[in-house]
Amino acid sequence: MRIHLLSGASALALGACAYEPAPLPVVAAQKATTDTTVSAAIGYQDPLAGYTYREPTGPRDWRTVNEEQSEGN
């Protein structure tokens, strides 16, 4: 238990003595200009446009279903 506390305290002490990192650049001056002629407006597309409801047919024997869907048929 004592070794864990000692190693944790030494890690905190070494972290406090580390060098100061470089400051982050100012991003407000680097804003990109938006040109509306480059991109066209995208209209709404319904995500369920081609959906057709399929009712469950009920449980069937899996062997016959596999045979019906095999490439040989």
N, C-alpha and C positions, 0 to 999 in steps of 0.2 A: 504494500500500500504506500509505503514511504517513497519507493522508487517512482511510482506513478506521479505522485505529487511533485517530486523533484524534477522529473522530466517535463511535466506540464509547466511548471514555473520557469524552467530554463527556456522552453519554447516561447513563452510569452516575453521573457526578457530579451531574447534574441530578435524577436519580431519587433519589439519597441526600438531596438538599436539599428534597425535596417535603414537604408538610405531612403530619401524622399523620392517618390516616383515623379516622372515628368508630368506636368499638368496636361489635362486634356485640351484639345484644340477647341476653339470657339466655333460651334456649328452654325450659329445664326448667320455668319458671313458666308457660309458655304451652301446656302439653300439653292437648289436647282431651279431654274426658270421653267415654268410649264408652258409649253407651246401647244395650243389646242389644234393647230393644223396638222400636227404629226399623227395624232391618234383620233380615230373616229369614236363617237359615242356608242356604247354598247347598250342595246335595249334589253328589256327583261326577257328571260327565257324560262319557261315553266319547266321545273325539273321532272315533273310527272307527265310530260307531254305524250309520250308513246306508251304509257302504261295501260295494260289491259288486265282486268281482274280475272283470275283463274281459280275456280272453286276447287277445293280438295275433292279428290275422287274416292277417298277412303282407303283404308289399309288393304293392300293386296300382297300376294306372295312375291317375295323379293326375287325369286328365281325367274319367274315369268316376266317381271318387269325388266330384269337384266337381259333376258333373251330378246325382248321386244326392242330394247335400245342398243343391242349389239351391232357392230358394223356389218355383220353378215346378212342382216335383214334389210 
